[in-house]
Structures are given as structure tokens and as C-alpha cells.
């Protein structure tokens, strides 16, 4: 199984700031530039602010 790509808080914040500035246009162009899933990043940012971008996913693989 391939390892899931992770992104630093800084990269996610840059993507959000670029999207909000409107400099590139829509979220898809931002997603392409940063190679992130922009809708998930934006949704998390809108719901919880910068703290959402700092959260790390917990892997439960192998736990019974």
C-alpha cells in the first residue's frame, strides 16, 4: 500500500492564503499548484481556522 502524502502546516496555510487572495482564481488552480486537496483544506480552515491545518491524522491500522 502506498504511503499517503502529508503536507506541512505552512504549505496548507500558503494554499489557503493564496485561495483567499483570489490571485490564482479558484480552488482547483490552487490545488494544482500545491498538489493538495484544496476543498478539504479549505473546509477544515473555514470550520476550525489555522488549528485545523495543524492537526495530524491518527492511524488506527493494526489496532483490533
N, CA, C and O atoms as CSV, one atom per row, in Angstrom:
chain,resi,resn,atom,element,x,y,z
A,1,UNK,N,N,0.843,-1.177,0.000
A,1,UNK,CA,C,0.000,0.000,0.000
A,1,UNK,C,C,0.892,1.245,0.000
A,1,UNK,O,O,1.869,1.311,0.746
A,2,UNK,N,N,0.556,2.223,-0.832
A,2,UNK,CA,C,1.332,3.452,-0.930
A,2,UNK,C,C,1.115,4.320,0.296
A,2,UNK,O,O,0.022,4.375,0.861
A,3,UNK,N,N,2.179,4.995,0.692
A,3,UNK,CA,C,2.095,5.895,1.837
A,3,UNK,C,C,1.361,7.163,1.421
A,3,UNK,O,O,1.621,7.722,0.355
A,4,UNK,N,N,0.451,7.606,2.263
A,4,UNK,CA,C,-0.333,8.799,1.968
A,4,UNK,C,C,0.533,10.047,2.098
A,4,UNK,O,O,1.292,10.189,3.056
A,5,UNK,N,N,0.415,10.939,1.139
A,5,UNK,CA,C,1.173,12.181,1.139
A,5,UNK,C,C,0.727,13.066,2.299
A,5,UNK,O,O,-0.470,13.210,2.551
A,6,UNK,N,N,1.687,13.655,3.003
A,6,UNK,CA,C,1.365,14.599,4.064
A,6,UNK,C,C,1.953,15.955,3.704
A,6,UNK,O,O,2.934,16.039,2.965
A,7,UNK,N,N,1.359,17.000,4.222
A,7,UNK,CA,C,1.776,18.358,3.910
A,7,UNK,C,C,2.001,19.122,5.199
A,7,UNK,O,O,1.283,18.925,6.180
A,8,UNK,N,N,2.987,19.984,5.199
A,8,UNK,CA,C,3.267,20.784,6.388
A,8,UNK,C,C,2.165,21.824,6.582
A,8,UNK,O,O,1.439,22.175,5.652
A,9,UNK,N,N,2.069,22.298,7.806
A,9,UNK,CA,C,1.105,23.350,8.124
A,9,UNK,C,C,1.364,24.568,7.245
A,9,UNK,O,O,0.425,25.222,6.791
A,10,UNK,N,N,2.636,24.872,7.006
A,10,UNK,CA,C,2.998,26.046,6.209
A,10,UNK,C,C,2.478,25.937,4.778
A,10,UNK,O,O,1.969,26.911,4.224
A,11,UNK,N,N,2.604,24.757,4.183
A,11,UNK,CA,C,2.129,24.562,2.809
A,11,UNK,C,C,0.613,24.710,2.762
A,11,UNK,O,O,0.072,25.358,1.866
A,12,UNK,N,N,-0.067,24.107,3.727
A,12,UNK,CA,C,-1.531,24.212,3.750
A,12,UNK,C,C,-1.966,25.656,3.957
A,12,UNK,O,O,-2.923,26.106,3.327
A,13,UNK,N,N,-1.278,26.390,4.831
A,13,UNK,CA,C,-1.623,27.785,5.077
A,13,UNK,C,C,-1.353,28.640,3.841
A,13,UNK,O,O,-2.134,29.541,3.533
A,14,UNK,N,N,-0.262,28.370,3.135
A,14,UNK,CA,C,0.027,29.095,1.893
A,14,UNK,C,C,-1.085,28.865,0.873
A,14,UNK,O,O,-1.512,29.798,0.193
A,15,UNK,N,N,-1.549,27.633,0.771
A,15,UNK,CA,C,-2.625,27.316,-0.169
A,15,UNK,C,C,-3.892,28.076,0.197
A,15,UNK,O,O,-4.558,28.631,-0.678
A,16,UNK,N,N,-4.231,28.106,1.483
A,16,UNK,CA,C,-5.427,28.829,1.940
A,16,UNK,C,C,-5.291,30.317,1.648
A,16,UNK,O,O,-6.218,30.933,1.121
A,17,UNK,N,N,-4.141,30.900,1.987
A,17,UNK,CA,C,-3.940,32.335,1.768
A,17,UNK,C,C,-4.000,32.691,0.283
A,17,UNK,O,O,-4.567,33.720,-0.084
A,18,UNK,N,N,-3.429,31.862,-0.557
A,18,UNK,CA,C,-3.465,32.111,-1.999
A,18,UNK,C,C,-4.895,32.026,-2.520
A,18,UNK,O,O,-5.318,32.836,-3.344
A,19,UNK,N,N,-5.628,31.036,-2.030
A,19,UNK,CA,C,-7.033,30.901,-2.430
A,19,UNK,C,C,-7.835,32.127,-2.004
A,19,UNK,O,O,-8.592,32.689,-2.795
A,20,UNK,N,N,-7.663,32.536,-0.753
A,20,UNK,CA,C,-8.425,33.673,-0.238
A,20,UNK,C,C,-8.069,34.981,-0.938
A,20,UNK,O,O,-8.909,35.873,-1.054
A,21,UNK,N,N,-6.825,35.099,-1.406
A,21,UNK,CA,C,-6.405,36.320,-2.101
A,21,UNK,C,C,-7.039,36.418,-3.489
A,21,UNK,O,O,-7.170,37.512,-4.038
A,22,UNK,N,N,-7.432,35.272,-4.055
A,22,UNK,CA,C,-8.019,35.267,-5.381
A,22,UNK,C,C,-6.994,35.414,-6.494
A,22,UNK,O,O,-7.350,35.557,-7.663
A,23,UNK,N,N,-5.732,35.377,-6.126
A,23,UNK,CA,C,-4.645,35.586,-7.073
A,23,UNK,C,C,-4.640,34.568,-8.212
A,23,UNK,O,O,-4.407,34.929,-9.365
A,24,UNK,N,N,-4.890,33.316,-7.900
A,24,UNK,CA,C,-4.863,32.261,-8.918
A,24,UNK,C,C,-6.223,31.973,-9.512
A,24,UNK,O,O,-6.316,31.348,-10.568
A,25,UNK,N,N,-7.256,32.407,-8.868
A,25,UNK,CA,C,-8.592,32.078,-9.328
A,25,UNK,C,C,-9.270,31.144,-8.349
A,25,UNK,O,O,-9.410,31.476,-7.172
A,26,UNK,N,N,-9.689,29.991,-8.813
A,26,UNK,CA,C,-10.445,29.065,-7.989
A,26,UNK,C,C,-9.590,28.079,-7.215
A,26,UNK,O,O,-8.367,28.035,-7.347
A,27,UNK,N,N,-10.274,27.293,-6.406
A,27,UNK,CA,C,-9.583,26.331,-5.557
A,27,UNK,C,C,-8.892,25.239,-6.359
A,27,UNK,O,O,-7.895,24.683,-5.899
A,28,UNK,N,N,-9.388,24.920,-7.532
A,28,UNK,CA,C,-8.744,23.864,-8.328
A,28,UNK,C,C,-7.359,24.287,-8.807
A,28,UNK,O,O,-6.442,23.468,-8.860
A,29,UNK,N,N,-7.207,25.548,-9.151
A,29,UNK,CA,C,-5.891,26.037,-9.567
A,29,UNK,C,C,-4.920,26.041,-8.397
A,29,UNK,O,O,-3.737,25.747,-8.563
A,30,UNK,N,N,-5.420,26.374,-7.220
A,30,UNK,CA,C,-4.585,26.334,-6.016
A,30,UNK,C,C,-4.190,24.890,-5.729
A,30,UNK,O,O,-3.035,24.610,-5.409
A,31,UNK,N,N,-5.140,23.984,-5.843
A,31,UNK,CA,C,-4.870,22.568,-5.602
A,31,UNK,C,C,-3.799,22.057,-6.556
A,31,UNK,O,O,-2.912,21.305,-6.152
A,32,UNK,N,N,-3.876,22.455,-7.802
A,32,UNK,CA,C,-2.884,22.025,-8.790
A,32,UNK,C,C,-1.491,22.572,-8.460
A,32,UNK,O,O,-0.494,21.860,-8.580
A,33,UNK,N,N,-1.432,23.830,-8.047
A,33,UNK,CA,C,-0.139,24.446,-7.760
A,33,UNK,C,C,0.526,23.811,-6.539
A,33,UNK,O,O,1.739,23.598,-6.531
A,34,UNK,N,N,-0.262,23.510,-5.515
A,34,UNK,CA,C,0.301,22.977,-4.278
A,34,UNK,C,C,0.200,21.465,-4.172
A,34,UNK,O,O,0.712,20.869,-3.225
A,35,UNK,N,N,-0.453,20.849,-5.135
A,35,UNK,CA,C,-0.654,19.403,-5.122
A,35,UNK,C,C,-1.320,18.952,-3.821
A,35,UNK,O,O,-0.894,17.986,-3.189
A,36,UNK,N,N,-2.368,19.671,-3.442
A,36,UNK,CA,C,-3.150,19.331,-2.249
A,36,UNK,C,C,-4.610,19.200,-2.648
A,36,UNK,O,O,-5.010,19.628,-3.730
A,37,UNK,N,N,-5.393,18.610,-1.774
A,37,UNK,CA,C,-6.830,18.515,-1.991
A,37,UNK,C,C,-7.431,19.787,-1.386
A,37,UNK,O,O,-7.746,19.830,-0.197
A,38,UNK,N,N,-7.584,20.814,-2.213
A,38,UNK,CA,C,-7.944,22.146,-1.734
A,38,UNK,C,C,-9.292,22.207,-1.040
A,38,UNK,O,O,-9.450,22.967,-0.085
A,39,UNK,N,N,-10.262,21.436,-1.487
A,39,UNK,CA,C,-11.580,21.530,-0.841
A,39,UNK,C,C,-11.512,21.035,0.592
A,39,UNK,O,O,-12.167,21.601,1.467
A,40,UNK,N,N,-10.733,19.989,0.854
A,40,UNK,CA,C,-10.601,19.502,2.221
A,40,UNK,C,C,-9.856,20.501,3.085
A,40,UNK,O,O,-10.240,20.740,4.230
A,41,UNK,N,N,-8.797,21.085,2.549
A,41,UNK,CA,C,-8.022,22.079,3.299
A,41,UNK,C,C,-8.891,23.294,3.597
A,41,UNK,O,O,-8.898,23.784,4.726
A,42,UNK,N,N,-9.625,23.788,2.600
A,42,UNK,CA,C,-10.468,24.974,2.805
A,42,UNK,C,C,-11.604,24.686,3.780
A,42,UNK,O,O,-11.912,25.523,4.628
A,43,UNK,N,N,-12.222,23.531,3.675
A,43,UNK,CA,C,-13.318,23.182,4.582
A,43,UNK,C,C,-12.811,23.144,6.022
A,43,UNK,O,O,-13.444,23.691,6.925
A,44,UNK,N,N,-11.682,22.504,6.228
A,44,UNK,CA,C,-11.108,22.422,7.568
A,44,UNK,C,C,-10.769,23.816,8.094
A,44,UNK,O,O,-11.030,24.123,9.257
A,45,UNK,N,N,-10.184,24.663,7.235
A,45,UNK,CA,C,-9.820,26.015,7.643
A,45,UNK,C,C,-11.048,26.845,8.000
A,45,UNK,O,O,-11.041,27.562,9.001
A,46,UNK,N,N,-12.097,26.754,7.196
A,46,UNK,CA,C,-13.322,27.510,7.459
A,46,UNK,C,C,-13.985,27.073,8.756
A,46,UNK,O,O,-14.526,27.901,9.489
A,47,UNK,N,N,-13.945,25.760,9.046
A,47,UNK,CA,C,-14.604,25.233,10.231
A,47,UNK,C,C,-13.820,25.487,11.519
A,47,UNK,O,O,-14.410,25.793,12.554
A,48,UNK,N,N,-12.484,25.360,11.456
A,48,UNK,CA,C,-11.699,25.405,12.687
A,48,UNK,C,C,-10.523,26.365,12.665
A,48,UNK,O,O,-9.785,26.460,13.646
A,49,UNK,N,N,-10.336,27.076,11.567
A,49,UNK,CA,C,-9.225,28.020,11.486
A,49,UNK,C,C,-7.885,27.325,11.330
A,49,UNK,O,O,-7.808,26.173,10.901
A,50,UNK,N,N,-6.841,28.038,11.684
A,50,UNK,CA,C,-5.486,27.527,11.483
A,50,UNK,C,C,-5.212,26.260,12.288
A,50,UNK,O,O,-4.376,25.449,11.891
A,51,UNK,N,N,-5.899,26.078,13.406
A,51,UNK,CA,C,-5.695,24.866,14.206
A,51,UNK,C,C,-6.022,23.608,13.413
A,51,UNK,O,O,-5.401,22.566,13.627
A,52,UNK,N,N,-6.976,23.686,12.510
A,52,UNK,CA,C,-7.341,22.530,11.684
A,52,UNK,C,C,-6.200,22.143,10.754
A,52,UNK,O,O,-6.050,20.970,10.411
A,53,UNK,N,N,-5.403,23.110,10.348
A,53,UNK,CA,C,-4.286,22.828,9.439
A,53,UNK,C,C,-3.119,22.184,10.171
A,53,UNK,O,O,-2.261,21.561,9.547
A,54,UNK,N,N,-3.082,22.330,11.483
A,54,UNK,CA,C,-2.001,21.775,12.290
A,54,UNK,C,C,-2.270,20.349,12.742
A,54,UNK,O,O,-1.354,19.655,13.182
A,55,UNK,N,N,-3.505,19.911,12.637
A,55,UNK,CA,C,-3.874,18.584,13.119
A,55,UNK,C,C,-3.177,17.499,12.324
A,55,UNK,O,O,-2.994,17.608,11.112
A,56,UNK,N,N,-2.800,16.464,13.023
A,56,UNK,CA,C,-2.196,15.303,12.395
A,56,UNK,C,C,-3.205,14.171,12.433
A,56,UNK,O,O,-3.939,14.015,13.408
A,57,UNK,N,N,-3.239,13.396,11.391
A,57,UNK,CA,C,-4.136,12.236,11.351
A,57,UNK,C,C,-3.546,11.115,12.182
A,57,UNK,O,O,-2.331,10.925,12.232
A,58,UNK,N,N,-4.412,10.392,12.819
A,58,UNK,CA,C,-4.006,9.236,13.612
A,58,UNK,C,C,-4.322,7.979,12.832
A,58,UNK,O,O,-5.433,7.820,12.327
A,59,UNK,N,N,-3.365,7.096,12.732
A,59,UNK,CA,C,-3.578,5.860,12.014
A,59,UNK,C,C,-4.013,4.775,12.991
A,59,UNK,O,O,-3.363,4.545,14.011
A,60,UNK,N,N,-5.102,4.124,12.670
A,60,UNK,CA,C,-5.611,3.051,13.513
A,60,UNK,C,C,-5.344,1.693,12.875
A,60,UNK,O,O,-5.890,0.682,13.314
A,61,UNK,N,N,-4.521,1.666,11.859
A,61,UNK,CA,C,-4.216,0.427,11.154
A,61,UNK,C,C,-3.518,-0.540,12.110
A,61,UNK,O,O,-2.557,-0.172,12.785
A,62,UNK,N,N,-3.992,-1.734,12.159
A,62,UNK,CA,C,-3.385,-2.751,13.005
A,62,UNK,C,C,-3.963,-2.819,14.398
A,62,UNK,O,O,-3.613,-3.719,15.161
A,63,UNK,N,N,-4.842,-1.890,14.757
A,63,UNK,CA,C,-5.473,-1.934,16.070
A,63,UNK,C,C,-6.717,-2.785,15.964
A,63,UNK,O,O,-7.525,-2.612,15.051
A,64,UNK,N,N,-6.868,-3.696,16.891
A,64,UNK,CA,C,-8.024,-4.606,16.861
A,64,UNK,C,C,-9.100,-4.093,17.769
A,64,UNK,O,O,-10.156,-4.714,17.887
